[in-house]
């Protein structure tokens, strides 16, 4: 649920009148700026971490495959050159 700026102001004013300015300010500082639904949960962060790890693993495997291919090509080319000379 998103709370409007006017509703936040009214809540802050009500808290200030009942609890005093320092306590009201402290409570308001602990509220998210745009609503609780916009905050990431631990499960969101874990899911993102898993997706990034999968992509990195795929990238690393791709790089190693390319290294293996070019190593084999270099060895074959070197063998051909050595056989001619």
BAFI-256041 format. One line per field, with one value per residue: residue number from 1; residue in one letter; x, y, z of N, C-alpha, C in turn; chain. Coordinates in steps of 0.1 Angstrom, whole numbers. Example, Ala and Ser with C-alpha at 12.3 -4.5 7.8 and 13.67 -1.06 7.14 Angstrom:
BEGIN
resi c(1, 2) .
resn c(a, s) .
n_u c(132, 128) .
n_v c(-57, -22) .
n_w c(78, 71) .
ca_u c(123, 137) .
ca_v c(-45, -11) .
ca_w c(78, 71) .
c_u c(132, 129) .
c_v c(-33, 0) .
c_w c(78, 79) .
chain c(A, A) .
# end
This chain:
BEGIN
resi c(1, 2, 3, 4, 5, 6, 7, 8, 9, 10, 11, 12, 13, 14, 15, 16, 17, 18, 19, 20, 21, 22, 23, 24, 25, 26, 27, 28, 29, 30, 31, 32, 33, 34, 35, 36, 37, 38, 39, 40, 41, 42, 43, 44, 45, 46, 47, 48, 49, 50, 51, 52, 53, 54, 55, 56, 57, 58, 59, 60, 61, 62, 63, 64, 65, 66, 67, 68, 69, 70, 71, 72, 73, 74, 75, 76, 77, 78, 79, 80, 81, 82, 83, 84, 85) .
resn c(x, x, x, x, x, x, x, x, x, x, x, x, x, x, x, x, x, x, x, x, x, x, x, x, x, x, x, x, x, x, x, x, x, x, x, x, x, x, x, x, x, x, x, x, x, x, x, x, x, x, x, x, x, x, x, x, x, x, x, x, x, x, x, x, x, x, x, x, x, x, x, x, x, x, x, x, x, x, x, x, x, x, x, x, x) .
n_u c(8, 7, 14, 2, 19, 5, -9, 12, 22, 1, 0, 25, 22, 1, 14, 34, 19, 9, 31, 53, 79, 106, 102, 82, 96, 116, 101, 89, 112, 118, 100, 95, 102, 83, 64, 57, 55, 74, 98, 126, 125, 142, 140, 137, 162, 178, 168, 176, 204, 209, 201, 221, 244, 239, 241, 267, 281, 275, 287, 314, 318, 314, 336, 358, 353, 358, 385, 396, 390, 405, 430, 433, 432, 454, 475, 471, 477, 503, 515, 512, 528, 553, 556, 560, 584) .
n_v c(-12, 21, 52, 85, 117, 137, 122, 110, 133, 141, 119, 122, 147, 140, 121, 136, 154, 137, 121, 136, 156, 145, 116, 112, 120, 100, 77, 82, 82, 56, 45, 33, 52, 51, 32, -1, -22, -17, -25, -48, -82, -108, -131, -122, -110, -133, -148, -131, -132, -159, -160, -143, -157, -181, -170, -160, -184, -196, -179, -181, -209, -207, -191, -207, -228, -215, -209, -235, -244, -225, -232, -258, -253, -238, -256, -275, -259, -252, -278, -284, -265, -272, -298, -292, -278) .
n_w c(0, -10, 5, 6, 3, 18, 36, 50, 62, 78, 95, 108, 120, 138, 154, 164, 180, 200, 209, 210, 195, 191, 193, 174, 150, 150, 147, 121, 105, 104, 86, 53, 23, 2, 7, 20, 2, -18, -9, -9, -2, 17, 3, -23, -28, -26, -47, -69, -65, -70, -98, -109, -103, -118, -144, -144, -141, -165, -183, -175, -182, -209, -216, -209, -226, -251, -247, -246, -272, -288, -278, -287, -315, -318, -311, -331, -354, -348, -349, -376, -387, -376, -387, -414, -414) .
ca_u c(0, 14, 8, 5, 27, -4, -12, 24, 23, -10, 5, 36, 16, -6, 24, 41, 10, 7, 43, 64, 86, 117, 97, 75, 106, 122, 92, 88, 125, 118, 91, 100, 97, 72, 55, 64, 55, 85, 110, 130, 126, 154, 138, 139, 176, 183, 165, 185, 217, 209, 201, 234, 253, 237, 246, 282, 286, 273, 297, 327, 319, 316, 350, 366, 351, 366, 400, 399, 389, 416, 442, 434, 435, 468, 483, 470, 484, 517, 519, 513, 540, 564, 557, 565, 597) .
ca_v c(0, 34, 62, 98, 127, 144, 112, 109, 146, 140, 109, 128, 157, 133, 115, 147, 159, 127, 115, 146, 157, 135, 103, 112, 120, 88, 67, 85, 79, 41, 41, 34, 65, 49, 21, -14, -31, -15, -30, -61, -92, -117, -141, -114, -109, -146, -152, -123, -138, -172, -157, -137, -169, -189, -163, -160, -198, -198, -170, -188, -221, -202, -186, -219, -235, -208, -211, -249, -244, -218, -239, -269, -248, -233, -268, -281, -251, -254, -291, -284, -257, -280, -309, -287, -272) .
ca_w c(0, -10, 13, 0, 11, 27, 47, 58, 69, 88, 105, 115, 129, 149, 163, 171, 190, 210, 215, 210, 182, 189, 191, 161, 140, 150, 141, 107, 99, 102, 75, 40, 17, -8, 11, 23, -10, -26, -3, -13, 9, 17, -8, -36, -29, -28, -61, -77, -63, -78, -112, -112, -102, -130, -156, -143, -143, -179, -189, -172, -190, -223, -218, -208, -239, -261, -244, -251, -287, -294, -275, -297, -328, -318, -311, -345, -363, -345, -353, -390, -390, -372, -397, -427, -413) .
c_u c(9, 7, 12, 13, 18, -7, 0, 25, 13, -6, 16, 31, 9, 3, 31, 32, 9, 20, 54, 72, 97, 112, 90, 85, 113, 113, 90, 100, 125, 108, 98, 94, 85, 63, 63, 65, 67, 98, 113, 130, 138, 152, 140, 154, 182, 180, 174, 199, 219, 209, 215, 244, 252, 243, 261, 288, 285, 284, 311, 329, 321, 330, 360, 365, 359, 381, 404, 399, 402, 430, 444, 437, 449, 478, 483, 478, 499, 523, 521, 526, 553, 567, 563, 580, 607) .
c_v c(12, 44, 76, 107, 134, 135, 111, 122, 146, 131, 115, 139, 151, 127, 125, 153, 150, 122, 125, 145, 147, 121, 102, 112, 107, 77, 69, 81, 64, 36, 42, 46, 63, 37, 7, -23, -29, -20, -45, -70, -101, -127, -134, -113, -122, -151, -144, -129, -151, -170, -152, -149, -178, -182, -162, -173, -200, -191, -177, -200, -217, -198, -198, -227, -229, -210, -225, -250, -237, -225, -251, -265, -244, -245, -274, -273, -252, -267, -291, -276, -265, -292, -304, -282, -282) .
c_w c(0, -3, 7, 9, 22, 39, 56, 67, 81, 99, 114, 125, 141, 159, 171, 183, 202, 217, 216, 198, 180, 185, 177, 149, 138, 143, 125, 99, 96, 91, 62, 32, 8, -4, 12, 11, -19, -21, -7, -1, 7, 5, -22, -38, -32, -42, -71, -77, -71, -93, -117, -112, -114, -143, -156, -146, -158, -187, -187, -181, -204, -225, -218, -221, -250, -259, -249, -266, -293, -290, -285, -311, -329, -319, -325, -355, -361, -350, -369, -394, -387, -382, -410, -426, -408) .
chain c(A, A, A, A, A, A, A, A, A, A, A, A, A, A, A, A, A, A, A, A, A, A, A, A, A, A, A, A, A, A, A, A, A, A, A, A, A, A, A, A, A, A, A, A, A, A, A, A, A, A, A, A, A, A, A, A, A, A, A, A, A, A, A, A, A, A, A, A, A, A, A, A, A, A, A, A, A, A, A, A, A, A, A, A, A) .
# end
